């Protein structure tokens, strides 16, 4: 039975802990958070305030890292150097430079596994859409549109100030709310030639990260992409992913994959599973990816989201930010 620990008991940790506790083949033995008041939030397991102390005292097979972004790299490094596998919440890093350091760490310790929590790759609707894209049956890819229009009040940043700080968050809406959408766009579109982007602050929150971002993406296969994300909406609307092929158009919205034929007729193909009691935008695939990773640990297989697989999304965000600064297109090869 695998022995599991969780570092960081913030909002997303509840989803991880639920998946761990539902798996009969693993045992949650320890949790760690700097806030002593959270000691009783996960009963019947060992509680630590310092993850270095936890790594010294516990014999662990896998650690889930659910910490603020600036702690992802140092915590992962500490676990890997102790020989402990890591399930890492997104993002992998604050920026491309730090992400490359994590890729090097992954390559140096090839006997230890790091899985990045890009669970939306495993949503049933996206898996089917990806199969369509790879089959070629609908002709060449023409374009991809990714929209994230959410709402975050000022209290969201006041409650946890690191969220509004470039130094600690690595960005705003792009890295915190829209990273999954960026990742899915590049998975469907393939290698990226260049990005022209713009970021802004539409809300008067006194933070130094962007609340709105837009980008035009050129893929090497000739397809084009439009990305737009904001937390200046009045609600958390459904993420929309629209993919246009020569012969058909597909959309994932409200957890439903639909096709639109050349006559404009819409047909629902598949609906994602939902997990009651969780935020709808988390999706239902955390447990799916977590259990897959545990299987990879037990069987020493490689079928999970590696750090190098996840680096492209960080590069895209850096390209959008740099493009906004210099007011011109950024070649991905220059990052």
C-alpha positions in Angstrom: 0.0 0.0 0.0 1.4 3.4 -1.0 2.0 5.9 1.7 0.8 9.4 0.8 1.3 12.9 2.2 -0.1 16.3 1.3 1.8 19.6 1.6 -0.5 22.6 1.7 -4.1 22.5 3.0 -5.6 25.3 0.9 -8.8 25.1 -1.2 -7.5 22.6 -3.8 -6.1 20.1 -1.2 -9.7 19.0 -0.3 -10.1 17.6 -3.8 -6.7 15.8 -3.6 -7.5 14.4 -0.1 -10.9 13.1 -1.2 -9.3 11.2 -4.1 -6.6 9.8 -1.8 -9.1 8.6 0.8 -11.4 7.0 -1.8 -8.5 4.9 -3.1 -8.3 1.6 -1.1 -4.8 0.9 -2.3 -3.1 4.0 -0.7 -2.9 5.4 2.8 -2.8 9.1 3.7 -0.3 9.1 6.6 0.7 12.8 6.9 -0.3 16.4 6.0 1.6 19.6 6.3 0.7 23.2 6.5 2.2 26.3 8.2 -1.2 27.1 9.8 -1.5 25.3 13.1 -5.3 25.9 13.1 -5.6 23.4 10.2 -4.3 20.5 12.4 -7.7 19.1 13.0 -8.9 19.6 9.4 -7.6 16.1 8.4 -8.1 13.9 11.4 -6.2 10.6 12.2 -3.1 11.5 10.2 0.2 13.0 11.3 0.3 16.8 11.1 3.5 18.8 10.4 4.2 22.6 10.0 7.5 22.1 8.1 7.6 19.8 5.1 11.4 19.2 5.6 10.6 17.8 9.1 7.8 15.6 7.5 10.2 14.3 4.9 12.7 13.3 7.6 10.3 11.5 9.8 7.9 9.8 7.3 8.5 6.9 4.9 6.6 8.2 1.9 5.9 6.9 -1.6 4.2 10.1 -2.9 3.7 13.7 -1.8 0.9 15.9 -3.2 2.1 19.5 -3.4 -0.8 22.0 -3.1 1.2 25.0 -2.1 1.3 28.6 -3.4 3.1 28.8 -6.7 6.5 30.2 -5.4 6.9 27.1 -3.2 6.3 24.5 -6.0 9.9 24.2 -7.1 11.6 24.2 -3.7 9.1 21.7 -2.3 9.3 19.4 -5.3 13.1 19.6 -5.2 13.1 18.6 -1.5 10.8 15.6 -2.1 12.7 14.4 -5.2 16.1 14.6 -3.4 14.6 12.5 -0.6 13.5 9.9 -3.2 9.8 10.6 -2.9 7.5 10.8 -6.0 5.5 14.0 -6.4 2.0 14.8 -7.6 2.4 18.6 -8.3 -0.5 21.0 -8.6 -0.2 23.4 -11.5 1.7 25.5 -12.3 5.0 23.7 -12.4 6.9 27.0 -11.8 6.7 30.7 -11.7 8.2 31.1 -15.1 10.1 29.4 -17.9 13.5 29.7 -16.3 12.3 28.0 -13.1 10.4 25.4 -15.2 13.6 24.4 -17.0 15.3 23.9 -13.7 12.5 21.5 -12.7 12.8 19.7 -16.1 16.5 19.2 -15.4 15.7 17.9 -11.9 13.3 15.4 -13.5 15.9 14.2 -15.9 18.6 14.0 -13.2 16.3 11.8 -11.0 14.8 9.5 -13.6 13.9 6.9 -11.0 11.6 9.3 -9.2 8.4 10.5 -10.8 6.8 13.9 -11.0 3.2 14.2 -12.3 1.8 17.6 -13.0 -1.9 18.1 -12.2 -3.3 18.9 -15.6 -6.4 16.9 -14.9 -8.5 18.5 -17.6 -6.5 16.5 -20.2 -8.4 13.5 -18.8 -11.9 14.9 -19.1 -14.0 12.5 -21.3 -15.0 15.4 -23.6 -11.4 16.4 -24.2 -10.2 12.9 -24.7 -12.7 12.4 -27.4 -11.9 15.8 -29.0 -8.2 14.9 -29.0 -9.0 11.6 -30.7 -10.9 13.5 -33.4 -8.0 15.9 -33.9 -5.4 13.0 -34.2 -7.6 10.9 -36.6 -7.5 13.5 -39.4 -11.0 12.4 -40.4 -12.3 16.0 -40.3 -9.5 17.5 -42.4 -6.8 19.9 -41.4 -7.0 21.9 -38.2 -8.0 25.5 -39.0 -8.3 27.2 -35.7 -8.7 27.0 -31.9 -10.5 29.4 -29.6 -10.1 29.3 -25.8 -12.2 31.5 -23.5 -12.1 31.8 -19.8 -14.4 34.5 -18.4 -14.5 34.3 -14.6 -14.9 36.6 -11.6 -12.6 37.1 -8.7 -13.5 39.8 -6.0 -10.9 41.9 -4.4 -11.2 39.8 -1.2 -9.8 36.8 -3.2 -6.5 38.6 -3.3 -6.8 40.3 0.1 -7.4 36.9 1.8 -4.2 35.4 0.3 -2.0 38.3 -0.9 0.5 36.0 -2.7 -2.2 35.6 -5.4 -1.8 39.2 -6.5 2.0 39.3 -6.4 4.2 38.5 -9.5 7.0 37.5 -7.1 4.9 34.8 -5.4 2.3 33.9 -8.0 4.2 34.3 -11.3 1.2 36.0 -12.8 -2.6 36.4 -12.5 -5.4 35.1 -14.6 -3.1 33.3 -17.1 -1.2 31.1 -14.6 -3.9 30.8 -12.0 -7.2 30.5 -13.7 -6.5 29.9 -17.4 -3.5 27.6 -17.4 -5.5 24.5 -18.1 -7.1 26.2 -21.2 -3.7 27.2 -22.5 -2.4 23.7 -22.0 -5.4 22.1 -23.9 -5.0 24.6 -26.8 -1.4 23.6 -27.3 -2.1 19.9 -27.0 -4.7 20.2 -29.9 -2.8 22.7 -32.0 0.7 21.2 -31.8 4.0 23.0 -31.9 3.7 26.8 -31.7 5.5 29.2 -34.1 4.7 32.5 -32.4 2.4 34.4 -30.1 1.2 38.0 -30.1 -0.4 38.9 -26.8 -1.6 41.6 -24.5 -2.2 41.7 -20.8 -4.0 44.3 -18.7 -5.7 45.2 -15.4 -9.3 46.1 -15.8 -10.0 46.0 -12.1 -8.8 48.5 -9.5 -7.5 45.9 -7.0 -4.0 47.3 -6.4 -2.4 44.0 -7.4 0.6 43.7 -9.7 -0.6 40.7 -11.7 -2.8 40.8 -14.8 -6.5 40.2 -14.5 -7.1 40.0 -18.3 -5.1 38.6 -21.1 -5.6 37.9 -24.8 -3.4 36.3 -27.5 -3.2 35.4 -31.1 -1.3 32.1 -31.6 0.3 30.8 -34.8 0.8 27.0 -34.9 3.5 25.5 -37.1 0.9 23.5 -38.9 -0.8 26.7 -40.2 -3.7 26.8 -37.7 -4.4 29.9 -35.7 -5.5 30.3 -32.1 -7.4 32.9 -30.1 -7.0 32.9 -26.4 -8.9 35.3 -24.0 -9.0 35.1 -20.2 -10.3 37.5 -17.5 -11.4 37.5 -13.9 -13.2 40.8 -14.6 -16.5 39.1 -15.5 -19.6 39.3 -13.2 -19.7 35.5 -12.8 -17.7 32.3 -13.4 -18.9 31.4 -16.8 -18.1 28.1 -18.4 -14.8 27.7 -20.1 -15.2 27.4 -23.8 -12.9 25.5 -26.2 -13.8 25.6 -29.8 -11.9 23.7 -32.5 -12.5 24.3 -36.2 -11.4 21.6 -38.8 -12.0 21.8 -42.5 -15.1 19.7 -42.4 -16.5 20.0 -38.8 -16.4 22.3 -35.8 -16.4 21.0 -32.2 -17.0 22.9 -29.0 -16.6 22.0 -25.3 -18.7 24.2 -23.1 -20.6 23.5 -19.9 -18.8 20.2 -19.8 -20.5 19.1 -23.1 -18.8 18.2 -26.3 -20.8 19.3 -29.3 -20.3 19.1 -33.1 -21.5 21.6 -35.6 -21.7 20.4 -39.2 -21.4 22.5 -42.3 -25.1 23.3 -42.2 -24.9 24.7 -38.7 -26.7 21.8 -37.0 -25.5 21.2 -33.5 -25.3 17.7 -31.9 -24.3 16.9 -28.4 -21.8 14.0 -28.3 -20.7 13.6 -24.8 -21.1 15.0 -21.3 -18.3 15.1 -18.7 -18.8 13.5 -15.3 -19.3 15.9 -12.4 -18.3 15.7 -8.8 -20.9 17.0 -6.4 -19.7 19.4 -3.7 -16.7 20.7 -5.7 -16.3 23.8 -7.8 -17.6 23.1 -11.3 -14.4 24.4 -13.0 -12.3 21.8 -11.1 -13.8 19.2 -13.3 -14.1 15.6 -12.2 -10.8 14.2 -13.4 -8.5 14.9 -10.4 -9.1 11.4 -9.1 -8.7 9.9 -12.5 -5.2 11.4 -12.9 -4.2 10.8 -9.3 -5.1 7.1 -9.5 -3.4 6.8 -12.8 -0.2 8.2 -11.3 -0.4 5.8 -8.3 -0.6 3.0 -10.8 2.5 4.3 -12.6 4.3 4.4 -9.3 3.3 0.8 -8.4 4.0 -0.6 -11.9 7.0 1.7 -12.8 5.3 3.0 -16.0 5.5 6.5 -17.5 1.9 7.2 -18.7 1.4 10.5 -16.8 1.9 14.3 -17.3 5.6 14.9 -17.0 7.2 18.2 -16.1 8.6 18.6 -19.7 5.1 18.0 -21.0 3.8 20.9 -18.9 6.5 23.4 -19.7 5.0 24.6 -23.0 2.1 26.2 -21.2 4.5 28.2 -19.0 6.4 29.2 -22.1 3.2 30.4 -23.7 2.3 32.6 -20.7 5.8 34.1 -20.7 5.5 34.8 -24.5 2.2 36.6 -24.0 3.6 38.7 -21.2 6.8 39.6 -23.2 4.8 40.3 -26.3 2.6 42.7 -24.3 5.7 44.5 -23.0 7.5 44.9 -26.3 4.3 45.2 -28.4 5.3 42.7 -31.0 5.1 39.0 -31.9 7.3 36.6 -29.9 8.8 33.5 -31.5 8.5 30.5 -29.3 12.0 29.4 -30.2 13.4 32.6 -28.6 12.2 31.6 -25.1 
